[in-house]
Amino acid sequence: MYHRFPQNRALNKIWEERCKRKYEFNVKNAVICSEHFTEDDYERDLRNELLGLPLKKLLKKDAVPTLSLPEFENTTKKTSGSKKGTSKKDNSESLMKSDEFDSMSSEMNSLEGINEYLELKLLEKEEEISNLKSTNRRLNNRISLLERKNETLLKKIRMMRRNNVSPKSRVKIY
């Protein structure tokens, strides 16, 4: 099963970075195989489950491919087959025990994943805040309109009282 790249720009960028393609590709047409996602990246297909239909794999909105990706394999371990004239960086890597290095590398990958996840959540919250601000502006505009209508009605009532006219019989209430 293949999944299209998400429309959310932040999440889309993370997916793009995870793919690490040597050549450029159009994410609008790109897909990624379900083998790159964990079972936790999918939500239950309750609709088909309740209707007794074949179940579909529904990817969660914030799912990020993590399995079998080139950039998350231990590609930094290059101690075997190194040349005699190695740099200080290569020497320091070769002094590390391989299991220490693997542990550190996987920790770095998990930190990257956590960082990406937190960045994604931050962008989602910023988008939510933007939507709330927009809603707040609309509500404030509506309040201003109602306050103006209320002021107009109060003026009409005052004028009617000056003319000794009963406001209930003349004023149209919205």
N, C-alpha and C positions, 0 to 999 in steps of 0.2 A: 504494500500500500504506500502511496506517495502523498505527501502533504505540500500544499502551496505555501510560499513564504507569507508571513503575516503582513497585514496592511499597516499595523502600528509601526511607525518609523523607527522607534527605539529598538523594539524587538526584532524588526527586520534587519537592522544593522548588526545586532548580536548574532543572528543566524548567519548573515553574510560573513562575519569575522570567523565564526566557527567552521565554515566550509573551507576557508583558506584555499580557494581555487587559484591556479597559476595564471589562468586567463580570466578576463572579465566576462560576466554573464548578466543577463537581464533578469532581475529578481521578479519581475512581473510574470514571467513565463516559467521561472525555475520551480522545481519541486525537490523535496528531500525524502528519502526513504524512511519508513517507520522503524527500521532497524537502528536508527540513530537516536531513538527516544526510549526512555524507560517506561515501565508500566504505570508509574506514578504520574507520567506526563499526560495520561489519558483520563477522561471522565466517563462515567457510566452512560450508556445510551438508554436512558430510562424510557423514552418514547417507544422504541422498538422492543425493549424488554417487556413493557406492559402490554404491548399489542401482540407479542409472540412472534415478531418479525426477526429476521437475521440481524444480529447485533453489528453495529458499525463502530470503528475505532474513532472516537471523537477526541481530538487534541485539545488540551486545556488552552485558554487564551494566553497564559504566560509561559507555556512550554518552550524549552530551549533544547536543541539537539545536544546530547552529551556523549553518546556511545559511538565508538569506532570512528572517531574523527582524528585526522592526522595531527592537528596541533595539540591534542590532549594526550597523545601517546608520548612515551618517554624518548623524545628525539634529542634532548640536550645531552644525553649520555654518549659521548664520543671518545671514550678512553681507549678503545681497542683500535689497533691499526693506525695509531697516531705517528706523526713524523718525529725524528729525533730533535729537531729544533722547535720545541713546543713553547708556547707563550706561558706566562705566569698563570693565566686563567686555566689553561689546559692542565698545568701541573697541579693546581689546587683541586681540580676535579678528579684527577687521577689519584690523589691522596685520599679522597673520600672512599669509604667502603661503599660498595654498590647498593646495599640495602639501605644505608643512610641516605644516599642520593635518591633512590627510588621513593623513600618516605618523604623527603623534602620536596621532590618533584610533584608527587601526588597531593601534598599539602598545598603547594603553590597553585595547582590546578583547581583544587576545591576552593581556595581563596578567590581565584579568578571567577569561578562560578558563582560564589556568594556575592562578590562585588558586582558582577553583571546582573544578578537577580535583584540586588538592592538598587542598582541604577534603574532597572526596569520598573520596579515598584515606585521609585521616586518620580520617574517620568509619568507613570499612571496617576500618581497623586497630584502632580502639577497640572495634568490635563483635567482631573476632577475639580481642582481648585479653579481653573480657568472656566469650566462649565458652571460652577457655583457662582462665580463672579458675574458671569453673563446673566444667569437667572436672577441674581440680586439686582443687577441694573434694570432688568425688565420689571421686576417687582417694584423697585423704587420709582420707575416711570409711571407705573400703574397707580401707585400711592399718590404721586404728584397730581395725576389726572383727577383722582377721586377727591383730593383736597381742594383742587380748583372748583370742581362741581359742587362740593360742600359749601365753599365760600360763596359761590353764585346763589345757591339756594338760601343761605343765611341772609344775603343781601335782599333777595326777593321777599323773605319773611319780614325783615325789618321794614321794607317799603310798604308792605301790605298792612302792617300794624300801624304805621303812620297814617295810612288811608282808612283805617278801621275796617279792614277786610279780613275775614277769617282765613288763615293760611291753609287749613285742611281742605277747604273747598276749592282752592285755586292752584295750589302748588302740586306739581306732578312729582311723585317720589319714585326714584329709580330702583 
